[in-house]
């Protein structure tokens, strides 16, 4: 049986770390066990004298020349300057294209793929509007830009996937058509090195009666201020609560200043960005509850990562994360205000047994459904169907299904 050849296209990839990067990397690792997988991305923006060593992965990586947009931080592809990349896209042997960002690289690859009769899938990983609004400070212009982004996706793709029902509903206000599928993101279900997990970094995480953890890029739209406001209201109760904020970003300086102003220095620790998965695993192991205050995420995977370690997540109602959480059963859901958020924290502080049970339920209900192997099987079936419709070549799930199911 011929192996399916899949080309994933993503502008921002390692050494740039982010949610989409992690999703694409984990998915391609799982898919490469039974398909030929290639990731098309952009060459990293290196400083003078800096050397980049390519990742060692089961899948292939091809990079296009490009440059970094100094205003947004995004990478901009320049295929017209890269003869070898153009040759690969125009002549390379692949059956289907799966693009993950509606930017210059995806637009170029999608256009050439359509000329070659190769089906194109575009996954929408972002709500667009919040990031654009935060950047240009204009609701009117953010509306227009979001409509343009949605229109570009629909022009370039034969199939459109969104990463949550919340994402689909939100973008329909900006012209997204009904004929899109909700296909959830996945995260790695890996066994961490136990020797590395016993490093001093774990010992340095001081244990409190309630240890809270928030992981993510520190930008204003992620709603980190809600955590600070809630802990400030709990301050006078003198509860033994400590919060670790893992991540970095342009809003970090402001957030640190607010922590000092509110007198929360002894209750909140900023760790900076953590790219070592084993070190990050230490924090998941040490915490009791994961906090996810963002209302602007299209999906997010922090709640699934926490669930791997039997840790539930506190999220905001009517968001993408809350789609997967049953309040009080496999996590907690709060209104988007400090008073309700602190009520949930205060509740679990005094009900640790129920909190632990929520963590067990989170593991049972989330990890199996949203780990790489489970989602890889679903996506592979969709790839096969799309290619069959376009080319009439039959791709039938056989031993591939057995390979994945053993991991689930």
C-alpha positions in Angstrom: 0.0 0.0 0.0 1.4 3.4 -1.0 2.3 5.7 2.0 0.4 8.9 2.1 2.6 12.0 1.6 1.6 15.0 3.7 3.0 18.5 3.5 2.3 20.7 6.5 2.9 24.4 6.1 3.5 26.7 9.1 5.2 30.1 9.1 6.4 30.3 12.7 8.2 27.1 13.7 11.2 26.1 15.9 13.3 27.9 17.1 10.2 30.0 17.7 8.1 28.4 20.4 4.3 28.7 20.6 1.1 26.7 20.7 0.9 26.1 16.9 4.5 25.1 16.8 3.9 22.5 19.5 0.7 21.2 17.9 2.3 20.8 14.4 5.4 19.2 15.8 3.5 16.6 17.9 1.1 15.8 15.2 3.8 15.3 12.6 5.7 13.0 14.9 2.7 10.8 15.3 1.7 10.9 11.6 5.3 10.1 10.4 5.0 6.5 11.9 2.8 5.5 9.0 2.9 8.4 6.4 5.7 10.4 4.8 5.5 13.8 6.4 7.3 17.1 5.6 7.0 20.5 7.3 7.5 23.5 5.1 8.5 26.6 7.1 10.7 29.6 7.0 14.4 29.9 7.8 15.0 31.2 11.3 16.0 34.9 11.9 19.5 34.5 13.2 21.7 37.2 14.8 25.2 37.7 13.4 27.4 34.7 14.3 24.4 32.7 15.6 24.2 29.1 14.3 20.9 27.1 14.1 21.0 23.4 14.3 18.0 21.8 12.6 15.7 19.6 14.7 16.1 15.9 14.7 12.6 14.6 13.9 11.0 11.6 12.3 9.6 13.9 9.7 11.4 16.1 7.2 11.7 19.9 7.4 12.2 22.2 4.4 12.8 25.9 4.9 12.1 28.9 2.7 14.1 32.1 2.7 12.4 34.9 4.6 12.7 37.7 7.1 11.2 38.8 10.4 8.6 41.4 10.5 9.9 43.8 13.2 6.5 45.2 14.0 4.6 41.9 14.6 7.4 39.5 15.2 6.1 37.1 12.5 8.2 35.5 9.9 7.6 36.6 6.3 8.4 34.0 3.6 10.1 35.1 0.3 9.7 32.1 -2.0 10.6 34.3 -5.0 14.1 34.5 -3.6 14.4 30.7 -3.0 14.8 28.7 -6.2 15.2 25.3 -4.4 12.0 25.9 -2.3 10.0 26.9 -5.4 11.2 23.7 -7.2 10.2 21.5 -4.3 6.7 23.0 -4.1 6.2 22.9 -7.9 7.7 19.4 -8.4 7.7 17.7 -5.0 5.9 14.4 -4.4 3.1 15.0 -1.9 -0.6 14.1 -1.9 -2.1 16.7 0.3 -1.2 20.1 1.9 -2.2 21.1 5.4 -1.6 24.8 6.1 -1.7 26.2 9.6 -1.3 30.0 9.2 -3.0 32.1 6.4 0.2 34.1 5.7 2.5 34.5 2.8 4.0 31.0 2.8 0.6 29.2 3.1 -0.8 31.4 0.3 2.1 30.6 -2.1 2.1 26.8 -1.4 -1.7 26.6 -1.6 -1.8 28.4 -4.9 0.8 26.0 -6.4 -0.9 23.0 -4.9 -4.2 24.0 -6.5 -2.6 24.3 -9.9 -1.2 20.8 -9.4 -4.6 19.4 -8.4 -3.5 18.7 -4.8 -6.1 19.2 -2.1 -5.4 21.9 0.5 -6.6 21.9 4.1 -6.4 25.1 6.2 -6.6 24.9 10.0 -7.7 28.1 11.7 -5.8 28.2 15.0 -6.6 31.8 15.9 -9.6 34.1 16.5 -7.5 36.8 14.8 -9.6 39.7 16.1 -8.1 39.9 19.6 -4.5 39.9 18.4 -5.2 42.4 15.6 -7.2 44.7 18.0 -4.4 44.5 20.6 -1.9 45.6 17.9 -3.7 48.3 16.0 -5.9 49.6 18.8 -9.0 50.0 16.6 -12.1 47.8 16.7 -13.2 49.0 13.3 -9.9 48.1 11.7 -9.7 44.9 13.6 -13.1 43.9 12.1 -11.9 44.7 8.6 -8.6 42.8 9.0 -10.3 39.8 10.5 -12.7 39.7 7.6 -9.8 39.8 5.2 -8.0 37.0 7.0 -11.1 34.8 6.9 -11.7 35.5 3.2 -8.0 34.6 2.5 -8.4 31.3 4.2 -11.6 30.5 2.3 -10.0 31.4 -1.0 -6.9 29.3 -0.5 -8.4 26.1 1.0 -10.5 23.2 -0.2 -11.2 22.2 3.3 -11.3 24.4 6.4 -10.9 23.2 9.9 -11.3 25.2 13.1 -9.9 24.1 16.5 -13.1 24.6 18.6 -16.8 25.3 18.3 -16.2 28.6 20.0 -13.7 29.5 17.2 -16.2 28.6 14.5 -19.1 30.6 16.1 -16.8 33.6 16.7 -15.5 33.8 13.1 -18.8 33.3 11.5 -19.5 37.0 12.4 -16.6 37.8 10.1 -17.7 35.8 7.1 -16.7 32.3 7.9 -19.1 29.9 6.1 -21.0 27.1 7.7 -19.2 24.4 5.8 -16.2 24.1 8.2 -15.3 21.3 10.5 -14.3 21.4 14.1 -11.1 19.4 14.5 -9.6 19.7 17.9 -5.9 20.3 18.5 -3.8 17.7 20.2 -0.9 17.6 22.6 1.9 15.2 23.3 1.2 12.1 25.4 4.8 11.3 26.2 6.6 9.7 29.2 9.1 12.1 30.6 12.5 11.1 31.7 12.1 10.3 35.4 15.8 11.0 36.2 15.4 14.5 34.7 12.2 15.0 36.6 14.1 14.6 39.9 16.4 17.5 39.2 16.7 20.3 41.6 14.2 22.4 39.6 11.5 20.3 41.2 12.9 20.8 44.7 12.9 24.5 44.2 9.2 24.6 43.6 8.0 25.2 47.2 4.9 23.3 48.1 2.0 25.2 49.6 -1.4 24.1 50.7 -2.6 25.3 47.3 -0.1 25.7 44.4 -1.5 27.4 41.3 0.1 27.4 37.8 -0.5 29.5 34.7 1.4 28.8 31.5 1.4 30.9 28.4 2.8 33.9 26.5 2.4 37.0 28.7 0.3 39.4 26.6 -2.5 41.6 27.7 -5.2 39.7 25.9 -4.4 36.6 27.9 -6.2 38.1 30.9 -3.4 37.5 33.4 -4.7 40.6 35.4 -7.7 38.5 36.5 -5.3 36.2 38.4 -3.7 39.2 40.2 -7.1 40.8 41.0 -8.4 37.6 42.4 -5.3 36.9 44.6 -5.4 40.5 45.8 -9.0 40.0 47.0 -7.9 36.8 48.8 -4.8 38.5 50.3 -6.4 39.4 53.7 -7.6 35.9 54.2 -3.9 34.9 54.7 -4.3 31.6 52.9 -1.3 29.5 52.0 -1.6 29.9 48.2 1.3 30.4 45.8 1.1 31.0 42.0 3.7 30.3 39.4 3.4 32.1 36.1 5.4 30.3 33.4 6.1 32.3 30.3 7.4 35.6 28.9 6.1 38.4 26.7 5.6 42.1 26.1 3.1 42.4 29.0 5.4 40.8 31.5 7.0 44.0 32.7 3.6 45.6 33.4 2.4 42.5 35.2 5.5 42.3 37.4 5.0 46.0 38.3 1.3 45.3 39.2 2.4 42.3 41.4 4.7 44.6 43.4 2.1 47.4 43.6 -0.5 45.0 45.0 1.9 43.5 47.5 1.7 40.1 46.0 5.5 39.5 45.7 5.4 36.6 48.2 2.5 35.0 46.5 3.5 35.0 42.8 6.6 33.8 41.1 7.5 34.5 37.5 9.7 31.8 36.1 10.2 33.2 32.6 9.8 31.0 29.5 10.5 27.3 29.9 11.3 25.4 26.8 12.6 22.2 28.4 9.6 19.9 28.6 11.0 18.0 31.5 11.4 21.2 33.6 7.9 22.3 32.7 6.6 18.9 33.7 8.0 19.5 37.2 5.6 22.5 37.5 2.6 20.5 36.4 3.5 17.8 38.9 4.0 20.3 41.7 0.8 22.4 41.2 -2.7 21.6 42.4 -4.7 23.6 39.9 -4.0 25.1 36.5 -5.3 28.6 35.8 -6.4 29.6 32.3 -8.0 33.1 32.4 -7.9 33.8 28.7 -11.0 34.6 26.8 -9.1 35.2 23.5 -7.8 31.7 22.8 -9.3 29.7 19.9 -8.4 26.4 21.6 -5.4 26.0 24.0 -3.8 22.9 25.3 -2.8 23.8 28.8 -5.8 22.0 30.3 -4.9 18.8 28.5 -1.2 19.1 29.6 -2.4 19.6 33.2 -4.7 16.6 32.9 -1.7 14.4 32.0 -0.6 15.0 35.6 -4.1 14.7 37.1 -4.4 18.4 37.5 -7.7 20.2 36.7 -8.0 23.6 35.1 -9.9 26.7 36.1 -11.1 28.4 32.9 -13.6 31.2 31.9 -17.1 30.3 30.9 -18.2 30.5 27.2 -14.6 30.1 25.9 -12.9 27.4 23.8 -11.4 25.8 26.9 -14.7 25.6 28.8 -16.1 23.5 25.9 -14.3 20.5 27.3 -14.7 21.2 31.0 -17.7 20.2 33.2 -17.7 22.6 36.2 -16.8 20.7 39.4 -16.4 17.4 37.6 -13.2 17.5 35.5 -12.3 21.1 36.1 -13.7 24.5 37.1 -15.5 27.2 35.1 -15.8 30.8 36.3 -17.4 34.0 35.2 -14.9 36.6 33.8 -14.6 38.6 37.0 -12.3 38.5 40.0 -15.0 37.8 42.6 -16.2 34.6 40.9 -12.6 33.5 40.0 -11.5 33.8 43.6 -14.6 31.9 44.8 -13.5 28.9 42.8 -9.9 29.2 44.1 -11.2 29.5 47.7 -13.5 26.5 47.2 -10.7 24.2 46.1 -8.4 25.5 48.9 -10.9 24.1 51.4 -11.9 21.0 49.4 -8.6 19.4 48.3 -10.1 15.9 48.1 -12.7 17.1 45.5 -9.9 18.9 43.7 -7.9 15.7 43.4 -11.0 13.9 42.1 -11.5 16.6 39.4 -7.8 16.0 38.4 -8.4 12.2 38.0 -11.6 12.9 35.9 -9.6 15.4 33.8 -7.1 12.8 33.0 -9.8 10.2 32.1 -11.9 12.6 30.0 -9.3 14.8 28.2 -6.0 13.0 27.7 -7.3 10.0 25.8 -9.4 12.2 23.4 -6.9 15.0 22.8 -3.5 13.3 22.8 -1.5 13.1 19.5 -2.2 9.4 18.7 -6.0 9.9 19.1 -6.2 13.0 16.9 -3.6 11.7 14.4 -5.9 8.7 13.6 -8.9 11.1 13.0 -6.8 13.4 10.8 -5.3 10.5 8.8 -8.8 9.3 8.0 -9.7 12.8 6.8 -6.6 13.1 4.7 -7.3 9.8 3.0 -10.9 10.9 2.2 -9.8 14.2 0.8 -7.1 12.7 -1.4 -9.4 10.0 -2.7 -12.0 12.6 -3.7 -9.5 14.6 -5.6 -7.4 11.9 -7.2 -9.5 8.8 -7.1 -6.5 7.0 -5.6 -7.6 4.8 -2.7 -6.0 5.2 0.7 -7.4 2.6 3.1 -6.8 2.5 6.8 -5.2 -0.8 7.6 -2.1 -1.4 9.8 -1.9 2.4 10.3 -5.0 2.2 12.5 -3.5 -0.5 14.6 -0.3 1.4 15.0 -2.1 4.4 16.4 -4.6 2.6 18.5 -1.8 0.8 20.5 -0.7 4.3 21.7 -4.1 5.6 22.7 
